[in-house]
């Protein structure tokens, strides 16, 4: 059977996921080459540099319906996430 389900698809009901990628601007972890959430990272809207901007963007653009935050695979200790 696998992990795929046989479901019907109706394009009129489909809602595309359109959103923002957020950079939480954490410190780099123990694996610097995979650190994608530092202050100098080019990936995502910098959260600390633009406080309140995410909310403004969602209010001004009703088609936005997804928020993505990725800290990378940098070997961060849990204290960096708090």
C-alpha positions in Angstrom: 0.0 0.0 0.0 2.8 2.4 0.7 2.4 5.8 2.3 0.4 7.4 -0.6 -3.3 7.7 -0.4 -5.6 7.6 -3.4 -7.6 10.8 -3.0 -9.6 12.7 -5.5 -8.3 16.1 -6.7 -10.6 19.0 -7.5 -8.7 22.0 -8.9 -11.5 24.4 -7.9 -11.0 23.5 -4.3 -7.2 23.5 -4.3 -5.6 26.4 -2.4 -2.0 27.0 -3.2 0.4 27.5 -0.4 2.0 30.9 -0.7 4.0 32.2 2.1 7.1 33.8 3.6 10.4 32.2 4.7 11.6 33.7 7.9 15.2 33.9 9.1 15.1 33.8 12.9 18.7 35.1 12.9 20.0 32.7 15.5 23.7 32.3 16.3 25.6 29.8 14.2 25.7 26.2 15.4 28.6 23.8 15.6 28.4 23.1 11.8 29.1 26.6 10.3 28.8 25.4 6.6 25.1 24.5 7.2 24.2 27.5 9.3 21.4 29.2 7.3 19.8 31.2 10.1 22.5 33.6 11.1 22.3 37.4 10.9 24.2 37.4 7.7 22.3 34.6 6.0 20.6 35.5 2.7 17.8 33.0 3.3 14.5 34.4 4.4 13.1 37.6 5.8 15.3 38.7 8.7 13.0 38.5 11.7 15.0 40.6 14.2 15.8 43.3 11.7 12.2 43.8 10.7 10.0 43.4 13.8 6.3 43.6 13.0 7.0 43.4 9.2 5.7 39.8 8.9 2.3 40.7 10.4 2.1 43.7 8.1 2.8 41.6 5.0 0.2 39.0 5.9 -2.5 41.7 6.6 -1.7 43.5 3.3 -1.6 40.4 1.2 -4.5 38.0 2.0 -3.2 35.4 -0.4 -0.3 34.7 2.0 -1.2 31.6 4.0 2.0 29.9 5.0 4.9 30.8 7.3 8.2 28.8 7.1 11.1 29.1 9.6 14.2 27.1 9.0 17.2 27.1 11.3 19.3 24.8 9.1 21.2 21.7 10.1 23.8 23.5 12.0 23.9 21.5 15.2 22.4 24.2 17.4 22.1 23.5 21.2 18.5 23.9 22.5 19.5 27.2 24.3 19.8 29.0 20.9 16.2 28.2 20.1 14.7 29.7 23.3 
